[in-house]
Amino acid sequence: MFAFTDLRDLLAVYLTDAEVEKITKAYITADKAHEGQKRYTGEPYITHPIEVARILGQLKMDAECICAAILHDVIEDTRLDKKTIQANFGEKVAELVDGVSKLTQISCETRELQQAENFRKMMMAMAQDIRVIIIKLADRLHNMRTLGALPYPKKRRIAQETLEIYAPIAHRLGMNNMRIEFEDLGFAALYPIRYRVLKESVRKARGNRHALIHKIEQKLVKQLEVLGMTDCKVWGREKHLYSLYQKMQAKRLSFTEVMDVYAFRIIVKKKEDCYTALGCVHSLYRPITKRFKDYIAVPKPNGYQSLHTSLIGPHGVPIEAQIRTFEMEQIAEHGIASHWLYKSGEQNDAISKHFNTNQWLKGLMDIQKHTGNPLEFIENVKIDLYPNEVYVFTPKGSIFSLPQGATSVDFAYLIHTDIGNTCVACKINRRLAPLSTRLKNGQMVEIINAEGTYPNPAWLSFVVTGKAKSNIRHWLKNQQRTESVQLGRRLINGILAETGLNISAFEQEELDAILQRLSVTSLDNVLEEVGLGKRMAALVAQVFLDAQHDSTPVHDKTKECLVIQGTEGLVVTYASCCYPIPGDLIMGYLKPGQGIVIHTENCSKIKKYKSKPNRCINVKWEREIKGEFQVPIIVDVINDRGVLAQLANAISEANANILNVNVDQRDTRVNTVRFVVSVRDRPHLARIMRRLRAVGEVTRIKRGK
């Protein structure tokens, strides 16, 4: 077992004597605090923080980070608190330890919610100081290495969490070596039999491949030396076990098919040499078209740079080659940790050098701001941890990375929340395109914005990034609250009107008494609940009247008539069973959580709802109502060529838009066409139907339901 004396020797290579002494003090403090505690393996608990510190020492992390690693469990598992750590080791170390510690005091309904809240706390601390997550990754890595001692259910849960969250985070930060170890250890714990079978198969196959790999290596080295690149490195590399397993699962390949690919890495001195080496490889073996990627010109968000190419090798075997410099290799293996300036202490510089990591961290803060609970937050973060990037350009040439399947709306929110909230259209490669268009590599995207516009709920059906989803949901929640409060005020004021009162007539003392009786903290809260149908307006209005010492009960609410203006937004919806439009006699139904649903008065559903009089409300249309409303029209038509175009033209001539069309063939001679059109009112609908009736082939027409 790695002892503290070995850790001191490792750290003394790159840290000052004073820094090593401070770390020694942290070790003595942690050793005393954890005295008597054991791990599942039976070893003293202090062995775990020492091992975590060793992992970070191998990455050459700074002294504060190593101190925090040694102390990382003391707040959670011992009597030491944050103030004591701050007094002895400084504010930075205390913040790092606190960031890694779980929220042991928090009370959550479920274990999943507790875990999600802990994860959210850690990610927020990470956004303030990237070292929090580097310590946590090292902590998780040592736990994974010693997983064997745990009971199987716990082992399986930790392995699943590691594969779903910690391995992707390591990948997002470019820490490739750590990611690979996470994946292989997680794979072994989660699917032990599959792991053993695959490992044995790889061991057997390796011997047959050795001669061909060696032959290709020699040929590549010789050709590079001819070009004067004598200090380069070439070696055949193997995919790790979990990567092989994923490829077999995703592409439904056999083990033989996966192992047919021979992979090589070529490390050269300078960036220019990468492209020379690429030419050398292409001159030896025939490249496969559309299988070349230049991550040097356009790096991945985690800082990764390399040239990737696929070729047809000797005897027709597929070859994959990665070409990069020694510095790029360091970044590829250790990611953001390779940038850490442990002597200068300029932590922010380490982050800024790491390309888009800083942008991703800011995105986490934005997601946190606009998510309602920890489970929603963790789901949104998971979305962003599985990108498969698409690279697009702004008109000014800036490069942005998005997950595969992302749309222009995702791109708009990536640039800025306000740009996302107010986008109305987009141009892709200078041509107008729908906002739902999936973006492709290399496209130029321009967002068109308009003041006074707002997110469309339909966007949630096609956006893919966590930032876009959380911002749209946040806006919709706020919008629904605002509209619910307004509707609740109108409903109560409408009932109070007959007594000559309205809400604004009540003094603050009276309002406080009303709120206390209703067990709510604010007037807006009770108005929102009324607007959403969670409380009955008549009962709330009675409480207002009681506060005025008026014993007269509230009159029958069913006599009141709420005026529908058509601009109520999210809290007033129009039933799709009867499609009410201005001019129809209508009735409202208070649906808990959704506000008022408007039906036509003769709708079969509203007749059923009348058995719940407390939920039904009389409504009428505003006299000068504006807006457009959906309504179906069903047309039976003789099946002649071009008749559908004639029907569409008739609707267009009546100044209406077709929202949907469906054709059902009744028999060989007659088709039934169902249009959903937007209309202003009943007279407008009548004009449309007259136009359709004028088409000679129409045999019957009626308003649909």
N, C-alpha and C positions, 0 to 999 in steps of 0.2 A: 504493500500500500504506500502510496506517495505521502511522505511525511512533510512537516512544515520546514524542516531543514533543507529538504530538496527544493521546496518552493522558494525559499530564500535564495538559494544558489541560482535558480532560474531567473528570478527577478533582479538579482544583483548585476546581471549582464547588461541591463539597459536602464535601470533606475538608479537614482542617487542613494548614498548611504542614509541620508535623512528620510527619504521616502520609504526605504526598506525598514527602517526603525519604526516608522509610523504604522506600517503594515504588521510588524511584529507585535506592536501594542494592540492592534485590532484583533490579532490572533489570540493573545492572552485574554482579552476581554471576552471574546466569543467562547473560548475554551472553558472559562469559568462560568459563563452564563448557561452553556449547554451541559454542564457537569451532571453526570448521572443519566443523561438521555441517550437512548440507543436507536439505531436504525433497524429496519426489518431484517437486515443481514446479520444483526447482532453486534456490529461494530459501534464504537463510540460515535455519537452524532457529529462531532467536530470534523470527522474525516470527510464528510460531505462538503461543507464550505471550503475546506482546503482544496479538494478536487475541483470545485467550481473555480476557485482562484487560479489553479494551475492551468485550466483550459483558457482562461483569459490571459494568463501570463504568456502562454504560447502564442497568443495573438498580439502580444506586446501592448496590452492596454495600460492606461495610466494608473498612478498610485491610488487616486480616489476610487477608481473603479474596482481595483483589487481589494481595497479596504472594505468597500460596500459588499463585495462578493463574500468575504469572510464573515461579515456581520448580517448577511441578507435574511437570515431566519430569526434573529434575536427578538425583533418586535413581535413577531407572530407567535413564537414558541417559548419565550422566556419573559422575565419581569423587566428587562431593559426597555426603555421607551425612547421615542424619537428625540426628546429634549436631552437626555443623557448622551446619546450618540452625537448630537450637535455640539454639546459642550466639550466633548473629548476629541471629536474628529472633524468638526466643522460642518457648516450648513449643507455643502454639496453632498458629502457622504451621507448625511442624515436624509436628504431628499431622495437619494438613490435607493437607500435601504427601504424607506417608506414607499417608494414607487413599486418596488418588487414585492413588498409584503401584501398578503391577502387582507380583505376587509373582514376580519374575524368578528367585529362587533355588530356588523350589519345583520338585520333579521329579514330573511326572504321567505316567500311562500314555498318555493321548491328549490331543490338542489341545483337544477339547471339555471334558475334565476340567480342564485348565489354565485355560481361559476361565471355567468355572463357579467354580473356586476363587478366581480374581481377582474375579469378580463378587460372590461371597460376602464376601470381605474388604472390598470397597468398600461393600457394603450395611451391614455391621456398623459400619464407620467412620461411615457416614451416620447410623446410629441414635444414635451418640454426638454427632455434630455435623452438622446438616443441610447446612452449607455444603459438605461433601465432595461431595455429589451435585450441588449447584448448580454447583460448579467442573467436575465431570465432564460435566454436561450442556453447559456452555459449551465445554468441550474437544471433545466429540463434535460440537457444532454447527459449529465451525470446520472440523473434519475433513470433515464432510459438505459444507460449502461448497466445499472444495478436493478433492473426491473424483475429479474428472475426470482427474487425473494418474496415478491408480493403475491397475495391471493389472485387467482385467475380473473375474477370479475373486475377487480381494481386494475390489474395489469392490462386487460383488454380496453377498459375505459381510457386509461392514460395513453395507450398506444393509438387509439382512435383520435383522441384530441391532438396528439402530436402530429399525426398525418394530416389532419384537417386544418390545423391552425399554425403550429410552430414550424413545421417544415416549409409551408408556404411563406411564412414571415421571413425565415432564413433566406429563402429564394428571393423574396422581394428586396431584401437588403444585400443581395449578391453574395451571401455567405454559403458558397456552393458545397464546400467540404462538410460543413455542419448539416446542411440540408440532406446530403447523401446519407450521412450516418443516421440522421433522424428517420429517413425513409426506410433504410434497411433494418434498423432496430425495431421500428414500428411494424414493418411487414412481418418480421420474425415473431413478434409477440402476438400479433392479430391473427396471422395464418401460419402457425408453426409447421404444419405438414407441407403446405405449398412451398414454404420457404426452403425446407430441407430438400424437397424433391428438386426444386429449381437450382439450388446451390450445387447439388451433386451432379446434375446434368451439365452445368457450366464447367465444373471441374473436369468432367470426362471430355467435353468438347474442346477444352483449351489445348490439350495436347495435339490434336489434329490440326489446329489452326496455327500453331507456333511457327512452323516452317514458312508458311506463306506470309505471315506478318513480318517475320524477320527479313524475308526476301524484298518485300515492298519497302520496309524501313531503309534497307541498304541502298536501294535504287533511288529513293528520295534524297537521302543524304549525299550520295554521289553527285546527283544532278545539281543540288544546291551548292555544293563545293565548287563545281564548275563555274557557277555564277559569282563565286567569291564569298559566299556566306558560310564560313568555316566554323563560326561560333554559335551556330543554331543547334536546336535540339529537336529530335524527331522520335516519337515512340507510338506504338500501337496501344490504344486505350480500350478498355472494356466498359460497357454500360453496367451500372450497378444493378443488383438483383431486382429492386423494386421498379426501376425504370424498365427492365425487360418484362416484368410481370404486367405493368401498366400497358405496354405496347401490345403484348399478347392479348390482353383483355379488350382494349379499345379497338384494335384492328382485326381481332379474331384470327391471329396468326399462330401457327404451331411454333414450338421451340426452335426447330430447325430453320424455319423461315426467318425468325428474329436473329438468330446467330449467324445467318448468312452475310450480314453486313459487317464489314471490317472498318473500324474507326481509327483515325490517326490524328495526333496533335503535332503541330509544327510551331516551335517557339523561336522567334528571330529577335534581332537587336533593336531595330528601328521600325517605325510605322511604315515608312516607304518600302522596307524589306518585305512586309506582309504581302503587298501587291506583286512584288517580284516573285516571291515564293508561290503565289497563286498562279502566275503565268507558268512557272516551272512545273507545277502539279498538272495543269491543264495540257502542257506539252507532252507529258508522259502518258496520261490517261484521258480518255474522252469524257468531258463533263456532261452531266445530265441537264438538259435545258429546264429552266424554271426551278432549279434546286440550288440556286446561289443566293446567299444573304450577306449583305455588307453591314455588320453591326459596328464597324469602326466609324464609318461616315454617319450612321444613325444608331447611336448606342441604345441598349435597352434601358428601361427606367431605373433598374438597379445598378447601372454603371457598367454593365457587361459590354466588352468590346471584343470583336473577333470577326474573321471572315469564315463563312461556312460554305462548303461546296460538296457536291455529290458527284461521283465519277464511276465509270465502268472500268474495273481493274483487270489484272491478268486472269485469264480463263473465264472472263465475264462476271467476276464477283463484284458486287456493289461495294464502293468505298466512300466513306464520309471523312472529310478532312476539316479540321479547325486550325486556323492560322492566326497567331497573335504575338505580341511582343512579351518580354519577360514581365514588364510592369502590368500589362493587361492580364497576364496569367495570375499575378498576385491578386488583382482586383476580382478576377473570376472565381478564385478559390476562397478568398476571405472577405470580399465585399466591403462594406462600410468600415469594418474593423481594420482593413489594410490602409485606410486613410487616416487613422487616428494619430493625431500629433501629440503624443504623450508628454513631450518635453515643453512645447510651447504653450500647452493648455488652451489652445484656440479650438475648442470643441466645435463651434459653429462652422469653422473653416472645413473641418472634416466632413461635415454634412454637405456644405455647399459644393465641395469637390465631387460629391457623389451624385451628380446629375439630378434626377427627378425625385430622389428620396425625400428631399425637403418638401417638395410639392405634395407628395403622397401624405406626409405627416400633417401638413396643413389641411389636406382633405379629410383626415381622420377627425380633426378638431371640428370641421364643418359638419360631418356626419353626426358627431356627438351632440352638437348644438341643436340638430333638427330631428333627433329620434326620441320617441316617447319613453322607451324602456330599454334595459340592457339587452334583452333577447333580440329586439329589432336592430340594435346597434351591432351586435356580434354577427348577425346575418348579413348586414350591409358590408361589414368589414370582410367577411368571407367572400362575398361577391368580388371585391377588389383584390383578393389574394389569388385568384385564379384567372389571370388576364389573357394569356395567349395574344400578345400585343398586335395592334394595328397602328401604323404610324401615318399621321395625316399632317398637312401643312396649313398654316394661315396664309392669307394673301401676301403678308409681309415676309413669309419664308420661315417663320418659327415652327419647330417640330413639336407635336404632341403625341403622346402614346395613350391608346385607349384599349380596353378589352375587346376581343373579337366579338362581333355582333353589335358593337356600339353604334349609335345613331348620332345625327347632328344635334339632337337635344342633349345627349350625354356630353358631346363636345362643348356645347354652349355652357353647361354647368361646370365643366372642367375649367374653362377660362375664368368664369366668375358667376356667382349665384344670381346676381341681377341680370346678367346676360341670358342665363337660362330661363329665369322667370318671365322675361319680356320678349323671348324669341317668337317670331311669327312665321318665318320662312328661312330657307337656306339655299345657298348656291354650292353645288359640288362641281369642281372644275369649270367654274364660271357659268354653269347652267342651273336654272331653278330646279329644285328637286323636293319631294315630300320630306318632312321632318323625320319620318319613320324609316327613311332609306338607311340600310346597313352600310357603314363606311368600309372602304377597302384601302389597302396599303398604297401610299403615295398620292392619295387624292388631296386636292386643295379645297378647303371648306371655309365658306364665308357665312356668318350668321347675320340675318336681317332682324332688327329689333324695332319695336314700336312702343311708344309711351302709352301707359294706361292699359296694356294687355297683361295677361296673367296666365299661369300654367293651366293646361287642359288636363282634366282627370284621365283622358284617354291615353296620355303619354305614358302612364304607368304600365300600359300593356306592351310597350316596346322598348323602354329604356332599360339598360343593363347595369349601369354603374351604381354603386351604393350612394354616391354623392347626389346623383340625379334623383334617385328614388326617395331619399330622405328629405331633400328640399321640396319636391313636389308634394309629398305627404304632409310636410310641415305647413306649406302654404294652404293646402286644402283643409287641414284641421283648423287653422286660424280663420280661414274664410267661412267655414261652416259655423264656427263659434260666433263670428260677427253677425252672420245672417240669422242664426238662431236667436241671438239676443234681440235683434230688430223685430223678428216675427213674434217672439214672446211678448215684447212690449206692445205690439199692435193688438195681439189677442186679448191681453188683460185690459188695455185701454178701451178696447171696443166694448168689453163687458161693463167697465166702470162708467162708460159715457152716459148711460141712462140716469145715473145718480149725480151727473154733473162733475164727476171727478176724473182725474187721470194720475198716473204715477208721479209725475213731476209736482203735483199739488201736496205731496206728503213731506213733512219735515224730516230731518235726519234722525231725530229721536224716534219718531214713529217708524221710520224705515228700519232702524236697528232692532226695534221690538218685533217687527214683522219677520226680519231675517232670523232672529233668535227662535221665534215660533216655528219657522219653516226648517230650522236646523241647517242653514247655509251661511257661508261666510261673506257673500257679496250679492248685491242686487243682480249683477250680470249673470251670476251662477244660476239663480232661480229663473231669470228670464230665458237663459239658454235651455234649461230643462223643459220649460213650457214650450219653447219653439221646437224642441226635438220630440215633443210628445211624451216626455218622461213624467211630467206633472200636468194635471188638468187645469186649464186656465180659469175655469169657474171657481174651483176650490181655492186657488191662489188669490183670485180677486176677492173672495169672501174674507180671507185673512186681512187684506187691505182695508175692507169696509169695517171689519171688527176693530181694527186699530183706530178708526174714526169714531168708535163707540156707537156704530150704527147697527142696530139689531135687525134691521130689515135684511132678509136673505137676498143673496144675489138672484136676479131674475133668471128665468130659464135661458141658458146659454144657447139653446138651439134656435131661439128667435133672432140671435145676433147673426149678422152676415159679414164675413170678412171679404174685403175687396182684393181680388187677385190682380196684380199689376203686370205680371209676366216677367218681372226683373228680380224675383226673389232669390234666384240662384239655386244653391244646393239644398235649401230647407223646404222648398216646394217642388215636388216632382209631379209629372203627369202620367197617369196609369197607362201601361202598354196593353191592358185588356180592352180598353174602350177608346183610347186616344182622344181625350177631350180637346176641343178647340174653341176660341172665342165665338160666342153665339149659342153654344150648347148650354142647356141647364146643367149645372154642376153641383157636386157635393164633395166635401173634404173629409178625409179620414186621417186622424192623428196616429201615425205609426211610430211607436217608441224607438227613439234613436235616429229616426229619419225625417222627422217633421211632418208636414202635411202632404198626403198623396191625393191629387185631384182626380175624380172620376166623373163620368157623365151621370146624370140623375137616374137614368134608367139602366145603368150598368148592373149586371147580375151580382157582381161582387159587393157593390155598395149596398144593395138590398140586404145582403147577408150581414154586412157590417152594422146595419141599423139595429141589430139585436144588442149592440154595445153603444147605447146613446152617448155615453161619456166620451166616446172616441170620435163620434161624428160631429161635423161642424158645417153650418151653412156658409156657403161661399158664393160670390158672384164675380163676374169679370169687370174690370175697370172699363168705364165708358169709352175712353180713347186708348185702349190697350195697343201696344206696339210689340212687334216681335214675330217669330215664325214658330209654328207648331207642327209636329209630325202627325200625319194621318194616312192610313192605308186606303187604297182604291183597288177594287177587284173588277177586272174587265174580262168578259168572255169574248173571244175574237176568232174569226175564221182564219185558219192557218194558211195565209197566203204569203208569198215572198215580200219582204220589205214592210210588213205590217207593224212590226215592233218599232221600226224607225218612225213610222207615221204617228204611233201613239206617243213616243218620246217627244216628237216635234210638236204635237198638240199641247202637251204639258208645258213645254218650253214657251210656246206662244202665249200661254196663260200666265206667264211670269212666275213659274214655280220651278223648284229644283227637285230632281229625282234623287232620293237618298238611298233607295234600295229597289231592286226589281227581281222578281222570281217568276219563272214560267213553268206551269204544270200542264202537261198534255192530257186533256180529258179523253180524247179519242183521236183518230187520224185526221179529223176535219177541224176540231175546235181546240184551242188552247185557252187556259185560264192564266191571265197575267196579273200578278199582285205587285202594285207599285206602293212604295212608301214615299210620300211627297211632303214638302214643307209648304204650309199655307198660313195666311194671316188671320183668316176667320171663316165663318160659314159661307158668306157671299163669295169669297175667293174660291173656296172649294166647289161651290155650285158652278162658277165660270169654268173651272178646269173640267168638271164632269160634262158640261155642255160641249166643250171642245172635243172631248173624247167621243161623245155620242155622235158627233158629226163625221167621224171616221166610218166609212161605209162597211167595213168588215166587222165592226163591233155589234154583237148580238145582245149583250146584257152588261150593265154597269151598276155597281153599288159601292157604298162606303164600307170599308172593311173594319174588322175588329180583331 
